[in-house]
Amino acid sequence: MEHLQNYVPRRADGKFRVTKCFADGLSVERMNDAKMARAADFSDTDQLIGLEQSPQEFHHRGLMLQV
C-alpha cells in the first residue's frame, strides 16, 4: 500500500482523491489491518489516506454470504 500511495492523485487543495483499490478478500483484510495500524500517524500519506479497499465481485459475494 505504501507503493500504491505514491500514485494516488491529489486535488488542487493538496488533499488526496479517494481511489478504489480492488483486491481479493484476503488482500482487503490486509489493507484494513495496514490502515488501522497507521491510523495514529501524522500525515495523510503515512495514514494511507486516499486508498479505499474494495473486494472484487467474486470475493464480495463470498464475504456477503459469510455475513
MODELLER restraints for C-alpha pairs under 7 A, 6 or more apart:
rsr = mdl.restraints
at = mdl.atoms
rsr.add(forms.Gaussian(group=physical.xy_distance, feature=features.Distance(at['CA:5:A'], at['CA:48:A']), mean=6.43, stdev=0.5))
rsr.add(forms.Gaussian(group=physical.xy_distance, feature=features.Distance(at['CA:8:A'], at['CA:16:A']), mean=6.73, stdev=0.5))
rsr.add(forms.Gaussian(group=physical.xy_distance, feature=features.Distance(at['CA:8:A'], at['CA:17:A']), mean=6.88, stdev=0.5))
rsr.add(forms.Gaussian(group=physical.xy_distance, feature=features.Distance(at['CA:8:A'], at['CA:19:A']), mean=6.65, stdev=0.5))
rsr.add(forms.Gaussian(group=physical.xy_distance, feature=features.Distance(at['CA:8:A'], at['CA:50:A']), mean=6.47, stdev=0.5))
rsr.add(forms.Gaussian(group=physical.xy_distance, feature=features.Distance(at['CA:9:A'], at['CA:16:A']), mean=6.05, stdev=0.5))
rsr.add(forms.Gaussian(group=physical.xy_distance, feature=features.Distance(at['CA:9:A'], at['CA:17:A']), mean=5.78, stdev=0.5))
rsr.add(forms.Gaussian(group=physical.xy_distance, feature=features.Distance(at['CA:10:A'], at['CA:16:A']), mean=4.32, stdev=0.5))
rsr.add(forms.Gaussian(group=physical.xy_distance, feature=features.Distance(at['CA:10:A'], at['CA:17:A']), mean=5.45, stdev=0.5))
rsr.add(forms.Gaussian(group=physical.xy_distance, feature=features.Distance(at['CA:11:A'], at['CA:17:A']), mean=6.16, stdev=0.5))
rsr.add(forms.Gaussian(group=physical.xy_distance, feature=features.Distance(at['CA:16:A'], at['CA:49:A']), mean=6.91, stdev=0.5))
rsr.add(forms.Gaussian(group=physical.xy_distance, feature=features.Distance(at['CA:16:A'], at['CA:50:A']), mean=5.21, stdev=0.5))
rsr.add(forms.Gaussian(group=physical.xy_distance, feature=features.Distance(at['CA:17:A'], at['CA:50:A']), mean=5.64, stdev=0.5))
rsr.add(forms.Gaussian(group=physical.xy_distance, feature=features.Distance(at['CA:18:A'], at['CA:50:A']), mean=4.32, stdev=0.5))
rsr.add(forms.Gaussian(group=physical.xy_distance, feature=features.Distance(at['CA:18:A'], at['CA:51:A']), mean=5.92, stdev=0.5))
rsr.add(forms.Gaussian(group=physical.xy_distance, feature=features.Distance(at['CA:18:A'], at['CA:52:A']), mean=6.49, stdev=0.5))
rsr.add(forms.Gaussian(group=physical.xy_distance, feature=features.Distance(at['CA:19:A'], at['CA:50:A']), mean=5.79, stdev=0.5))
rsr.add(forms.Gaussian(group=physical.xy_distance, feature=features.Distance(at['CA:19:A'], at['CA:51:A']), mean=5.14, stdev=0.5))
rsr.add(forms.Gaussian(group=physical.xy_distance, feature=features.Distance(at['CA:19:A'], at['CA:52:A']), mean=5.89, stdev=0.5))
rsr.add(forms.Gaussian(group=physical.xy_distance, feature=features.Distance(at['CA:20:A'], at['CA:51:A']), mean=6.06, stdev=0.5))
rsr.add(forms.Gaussian(group=physical.xy_distance, feature=features.Distance(at['CA:20:A'], at['CA:52:A']), mean=4.86, stdev=0.5))
rsr.add(forms.Gaussian(group=physical.xy_distance, feature=features.Distance(at['CA:20:A'], at['CA:53:A']), mean=5.94, stdev=0.5))
rsr.add(forms.Gaussian(group=physical.xy_distance, feature=features.Distance(at['CA:20:A'], at['CA:54:A']), mean=6.57, stdev=0.5))
rsr.add(forms.Gaussian(group=physical.xy_distance, feature=features.Distance(at['CA:21:A'], at['CA:51:A']), mean=6.26, stdev=0.5))
rsr.add(forms.Gaussian(group=physical.xy_distance, feature=features.Distance(at['CA:21:A'], at['CA:52:A']), mean=5.76, stdev=0.5))
rsr.add(forms.Gaussian(group=physical.xy_distance, feature=features.Distance(at['CA:21:A'], at['CA:53:A']), mean=4.79, stdev=0.5))
rsr.add(forms.Gaussian(group=physical.xy_distance, feature=features.Distance(at['CA:21:A'], at['CA:54:A']), mean=5.96, stdev=0.5))
rsr.add(forms.Gaussian(group=physical.xy_distance, feature=features.Distance(at['CA:22:A'], at['CA:53:A']), mean=6.05, stdev=0.5))
rsr.add(forms.Gaussian(group=physical.xy_distance, feature=features.Distance(at['CA:22:A'], at['CA:54:A']), mean=4.92, stdev=0.5))
rsr.add(forms.Gaussian(group=physical.xy_distance, feature=features.Distance(at['CA:22:A'], at['CA:55:A']), mean=5.54, stdev=0.5))
rsr.add(forms.Gaussian(group=physical.xy_distance, feature=features.Distance(at['CA:22:A'], at['CA:56:A']), mean=5.73, stdev=0.5))
rsr.add(forms.Gaussian(group=physical.xy_distance, feature=features.Distance(at['CA:23:A'], at['CA:54:A']), mean=6.50, stdev=0.5))
rsr.add(forms.Gaussian(group=physical.xy_distance, feature=features.Distance(at['CA:23:A'], at['CA:55:A']), mean=5.22, stdev=0.5))
rsr.add(forms.Gaussian(group=physical.xy_distance, feature=features.Distance(at['CA:23:A'], at['CA:56:A']), mean=5.70, stdev=0.5))
rsr.add(forms.Gaussian(group=physical.xy_distance, feature=features.Distance(at['CA:24:A'], at['CA:55:A']), mean=5.47, stdev=0.5))
rsr.add(forms.Gaussian(group=physical.xy_distance, feature=features.Distance(at['CA:24:A'], at['CA:56:A']), mean=5.89, stdev=0.5))
rsr.add(forms.Gaussian(group=physical.xy_distance, feature=features.Distance(at['CA:24:A'], at['CA:59:A']), mean=5.93, stdev=0.5))
rsr.add(forms.Gaussian(group=physical.xy_distance, feature=features.Distance(at['CA:25:A'], at['CA:55:A']), mean=5.73, stdev=0.5))
rsr.add(forms.Gaussian(group=physical.xy_distance, feature=features.Distance(at['CA:25:A'], at['CA:59:A']), mean=5.57, stdev=0.5))
rsr.add(forms.Gaussian(group=physical.xy_distance, feature=features.Distance(at['CA:28:A'], at['CA:53:A']), mean=5.93, stdev=0.5))
rsr.add(forms.Gaussian(group=physical.xy_distance, feature=features.Distance(at['CA:28:A'], at['CA:54:A']), mean=6.57, stdev=0.5))
rsr.add(forms.Gaussian(group=physical.xy_distance, feature=features.Distance(at['CA:28:A'], at['CA:55:A']), mean=6.24, stdev=0.5))
rsr.add(forms.Gaussian(group=physical.xy_distance, feature=features.Distance(at['CA:31:A'], at['CA:53:A']), mean=6.74, stdev=0.5))
rsr.add(forms.Gaussian(group=physical.xy_distance, feature=features.Distance(at['CA:35:A'], at['CA:47:A']), mean=6.38, stdev=0.5))
rsr.add(forms.Gaussian(group=physical.xy_distance, feature=features.Distance(at['CA:35:A'], at['CA:48:A']), mean=6.31, stdev=0.5))
rsr.add(forms.Gaussian(group=physical.xy_distance, feature=features.Distance(at['CA:38:A'], at['CA:46:A']), mean=6.74, stdev=0.5))
rsr.add(forms.Gaussian(group=physical.xy_distance, feature=features.Distance(at['CA:38:A'], at['CA:47:A']), mean=5.09, stdev=0.5))
rsr.add(forms.Gaussian(group=physical.xy_distance, feature=features.Distance(at['CA:39:A'], at['CA:47:A']), mean=5.50, stdev=0.5))
rsr.add(forms.Gaussian(group=physical.xy_distance, feature=features.Distance(at['CA:41:A'], at['CA:47:A']), mean=5.74, stdev=0.5))
